[in-house]
C-alpha cells in the first residue's frame, strides 16, 4: 500500500508542476528546471519506498529488467495514472479552468523525440537506481531529474517533452495534448522502455 501511495503522490506533484509551469507560459527555460527539479525531489522523497518511478514507462523498464512483479507493475501504473489525473485537475482549477487548444505537433518527429528521450530516461533510471555498480549512490535523483530537464530543454518545442504516459494522460486532461496523439505517445514511450531494458541487460552483466 505505501508504495502505491508514494507513486500516486509523486505523479500528482509532477503533473501538477507540469500544468502550473507550462499552461501560464511565463517561466520560459525555467519550466524545464521546475519539472526536472520536482521530479528529482520526489525521487529523493519516495525512492527508498517505491523506487520513485512516477512514470509507467519507468515501471515497465524496471519490470522488463525483472526487478518489479507483474502485480506491482499494474498497481504502480494505476496509482501513477490516478495521481497524474488529480494533478491535472487541480492545475486546471488553480488556473481557473482555462480552456486550451492542444499544441500542433509534427507527429512523426514528435514520436521520434519521445522514443529517444524516454529511452534515455528509462536507461538512466535503470543505470543509477537498479544497477549493482551504482548501488547506494546519492546522485540518482539528480541524474534522473537532469535527463528530464535536458530533454525538456532540447525537444520540448517538438514533442512537448512528455516522456511519461501518466504525464501524457494529465496533459490530455489539461488540453495540452490531443487525445489522438496521446495514444501514439504512450505507444512510443512504452516501446522505448522495452528497448532501454534490453540495452541495459546487454551492457550490464549481472
DOPA-891126 format. One record per residue (C-alpha): x, y, z; residue in three letters. Coordinates in nm, 4 decimals, padded with zeros to 6 digits. Layout:
<rs>
     east    north       up residuo
        X        Y        Z     ala
...
</rs>
This chain:
<rs>
     east    north       up residuo
  00.0000  00.0000  00.0000     unk
  00.2720  00.2508  00.0949     unk
  00.4408  00.2054 -00.2445     unk
  00.1177  00.2862 -00.4264     unk
  00.0589  00.5946 -00.2108     unk
  00.4104  00.7222 -00.2834     unk
  00.3665  00.6637 -00.6572     unk
  00.0348  00.8492 -00.6513     unk
  00.1810  01.1454 -00.4622     unk
  00.4872  01.1720 -00.6845     unk
  00.2837  01.1533 -01.0046     unk
  00.0422  01.4095 -00.8629     unk
  00.3107  01.6671 -00.7895     unk
  00.4944  01.6026 -01.1151     unk
  00.1825  01.6558 -01.3267     unk
  00.0661  01.9498 -01.1155     unk
  00.4035  02.1161 -01.1715     unk
  00.3833  02.0491 -01.5450     unk
  00.0417  02.2146 -01.5623     unk
  00.1282  02.5154 -01.3472     unk
  00.4590  02.5704 -01.5280     unk
  00.3504  02.5075 -01.8881     unk
 -00.0042  02.6451 -01.9117     unk
  00.0687  03.0046 -01.7982     unk
  00.3745  03.0037 -02.0298     unk
  00.5601  03.2516 -01.8091     unk
  00.8663  03.0574 -01.6953     unk
  01.0393  03.0140 -02.0305     unk
  01.3512  02.7998 -01.9944     unk
  01.2857  02.7740 -01.6211     unk
  00.9897  02.5467 -01.6990     unk
  01.2328  02.2636 -01.7718     unk
  01.4192  02.3390 -01.4479     unk
  01.0958  02.3315 -01.2474     unk
  00.9883  01.9968 -01.3936     unk
  01.3295  01.8337 -01.3619     unk
  01.3633  01.9747 -01.0111     unk
  01.0323  01.8481 -00.8790     unk
  01.0997  01.5037 -01.0278     unk
  01.4390  01.4865 -00.8554     unk
  01.2858  01.5977 -00.5247     unk
  01.0010  01.3461 -00.5447     unk
  01.2527  01.0699 -00.6226     unk
  01.4588  01.1562 -00.3165     unk
  01.1387  01.1616 -00.1085     unk
  00.9986  00.8294 -00.2279     unk
  01.2816  00.6414 -00.3944     unk
  01.3556  00.4326 -00.0848     unk
  00.9879  00.3360 -00.0538     unk
  00.8650  00.2587 -00.4055     unk
  01.1672  00.3194 -00.6257     unk
  01.0304  00.6624 -00.7170     unk
  00.9085  00.5705 -01.0640     unk
  00.6159  00.8136 -01.1079     unk
  00.6119  00.7019 -01.4704     unk
  00.4568  00.3889 -01.6262     unk
  00.7400  00.3745 -01.8803     unk
  00.9947  00.3586 -01.5973     unk
  00.7879  00.0918 -01.4213     unk
  00.7782 -00.1070 -01.7456     unk
  01.1537 -00.0716 -01.7817     unk
  01.2079 -00.1980 -01.4267     unk
  00.9594 -00.4798 -01.4972     unk
  01.1466 -00.5815 -01.8139     unk
  01.4630 -00.5567 -01.6034     unk
  01.2963 -00.8216 -01.3833     unk
  01.3037 -00.6022 -01.0752     unk
  00.9261 -00.5493 -01.0491     unk
  00.6497 -00.8071 -01.0165     unk
  00.3518 -00.8080 -01.2509     unk
  00.1070 -00.7287 -00.9699     unk
  00.3219 -00.4368 -00.8579     unk
  00.3518 -00.3127 -01.2165     unk
 -00.0259 -00.2969 -01.2515     unk
 -00.0773 -00.1273 -00.9143     unk
  00.2005  00.1230 -00.9864     unk
  00.0517  00.2193 -01.3225     unk
 -00.2952  00.2640 -01.1714     unk
 -00.1532  00.4815 -00.8920     unk
  00.0531  00.6879 -01.1368     unk
 -00.2434  00.7447 -01.3675     unk
 -00.4672  00.8449 -01.0757     unk
 -00.2068  01.0809 -00.9319     unk
 -00.1463  01.2424 -01.2718     unk
 -00.5194  01.2863 -01.3291     unk
 -00.5669  01.4533 -00.9904     unk
 -00.2673  01.6778 -01.0524     unk
 -00.4053  01.7813 -01.3895     unk
 -00.7493  01.8594 -01.2469     unk
 -00.6018  02.0666 -00.9629     unk
 -00.3822  02.2593 -01.2094     unk
 -00.6901  02.3440 -01.4154     unk
 -00.8771  02.4543 -01.1042     unk
 -00.5916  02.6723 -00.9798     unk
 -00.5611  02.8301 -01.3235     unk
 -00.9359  02.8971 -01.3280     unk
 -01.0212  02.6072 -01.5611     unk
 -00.8514  02.7708 -01.8566     unk
 -00.9550  02.6240 -02.1916     unk
 -00.6599  02.5184 -02.4025     unk
 -00.6209  02.4116 -02.7621     unk
 -00.3731  02.1209 -02.7897     unk
 -00.0407  02.2192 -02.9414     unk
  00.0080  02.1253 -03.3032     unk
  00.2966  01.8833 -03.3431     unk
  00.4632  01.7142 -03.6360     unk
  00.3635  01.3669 -03.5174     unk
  00.6461  01.1604 -03.6752     unk
  00.9113  01.3955 -03.5365     unk
  00.7337  01.4154 -03.2003     unk
  00.7237  01.0353 -03.1765     unk
  01.0965  01.0137 -03.2524     unk
  01.1681  01.2636 -02.9746     unk
  00.9506  01.0715 -02.7303     unk
  01.1190  00.7437 -02.8263     unk
  01.4726  00.8788 -02.7925     unk
  01.4334  01.0671 -02.4659     unk
  01.2041  00.8155 -02.2963     unk
  01.4714  00.5590 -02.3814     unk
  01.7349  00.7888 -02.2269     unk
  01.5215  00.8440 -01.9173     unk
  01.4485  00.4748 -01.8566     unk
  01.8095  00.3752 -01.9236     unk
  01.9215  00.6426 -01.6763     unk
  01.6845  00.5080 -01.4105     unk
  01.7969  00.1502 -01.4645     unk
  02.1630  00.2518 -01.4571     unk
  02.1620  00.4736 -01.1485     unk
  01.8835  00.3138 -00.9433     unk
  01.8935 -00.0605 -01.0169     unk
  02.2489 -00.1493 -01.1224     unk
  02.4824 -00.3198 -00.8753     unk
  02.7673 -00.0933 -00.9834     unk
  02.5834  00.2195 -00.8675     unk
  02.4110  00.0713 -00.5616     unk
  02.3825  00.3098 -00.2689     unk
  02.4737  00.6205 -00.4672     unk
  02.3445  00.9635 -00.3659     unk
  02.3103  01.1129 -00.7138     unk
  02.0302  00.9024 -00.8590     unk
  01.7592  01.1671 -00.8143     unk
  01.9729  01.4404 -00.9679     unk
  02.0646  01.2214 -01.2648     unk
  01.7017  01.1280 -01.3362     unk
  01.5711  01.4815 -01.2911     unk
  01.8620  01.6041 -01.5031     unk
  01.7839  01.3890 -01.8062     unk
  01.4221  01.5070 -01.7974     unk
  01.5384  01.8682 -01.7782     unk
  01.7777  01.8153 -02.0716     unk
  01.5009  01.6543 -02.2755     unk
  01.2611  01.9381 -02.1982     unk
  01.5176  02.1978 -02.2996     unk
  01.6143  02.0265 -02.6236     unk
  01.2957  01.8736 -02.7677     unk
  01.0218  02.0466 -02.5696     unk
  00.9386  02.2564 -02.8744     unk
  00.8989  01.9474 -03.0917     unk
  00.7055  01.6962 -02.8813     unk
  00.6296  01.8778 -02.5578     unk
  00.8910  01.6599 -02.3827     unk
  00.6444  01.4266 -02.2125     unk
  00.8474  01.1014 -02.1741     unk
  00.5836  00.9654 -01.9357     unk
  00.2443  00.8004 -02.0127     unk
  00.0965  00.9274 -01.6844     unk
  00.2012  01.2842 -01.7596     unk
  00.0694  01.2347 -02.1143     unk
 -00.2669  01.1446 -01.9601     unk
 -00.2535  01.4553 -01.7435     unk
 -00.1538  01.6675 -02.0434     unk
 -00.4508  01.5335 -02.2397     unk
 -00.6848  01.6112 -01.9494     unk
 -00.5453  01.9645 -01.9295     unk
 -00.5781  02.0128 -02.3043     unk
 -00.2042  02.0350 -02.3684     unk
 -00.2046  01.7149 -02.5761     unk
 -00.4732  01.5892 -02.8120     unk
 -00.6294  01.2549 -02.7280     unk
 -00.5436  01.1280 -03.0768     unk
 -00.1738  01.1987 -03.0187     unk
 -00.1924  01.0671 -02.6623     unk
 -00.2195  00.7080 -02.7825     unk
  00.0763  00.7439 -03.0188     unk
  00.2817  00.8968 -02.7376     unk
  00.2213  00.6143 -02.4913     unk
  00.2991  00.3504 -02.7554     unk
  00.6304  00.5227 -02.8306     unk
  00.7122  00.5634 -02.4610     unk
  00.6356  00.2006 -02.3751     unk
  00.8385  00.0773 -02.6728     unk
  01.1291  00.2941 -02.5561     unk
  01.1068  00.1388 -02.2091     unk
  01.1392 -00.2107 -02.3556     unk
  01.4391 -00.1134 -02.5688     unk
  01.6074  00.0573 -02.2717     unk
  01.5670 -00.2575 -02.0617     unk
  01.7143 -00.4713 -02.3414     unk
  02.0118 -00.2371 -02.3799     unk
  02.0642 -00.2292 -02.0047     unk
  02.0688 -00.6079 -01.9838     unk
  02.3126 -00.6224 -02.2759     unk
  02.5540 -00.3743 -02.1205     unk
  02.5316 -00.4786 -01.7554     unk
  02.6463 -00.8311 -01.6882     unk
  02.4916 -00.9116 -01.3515     unk
</rs>
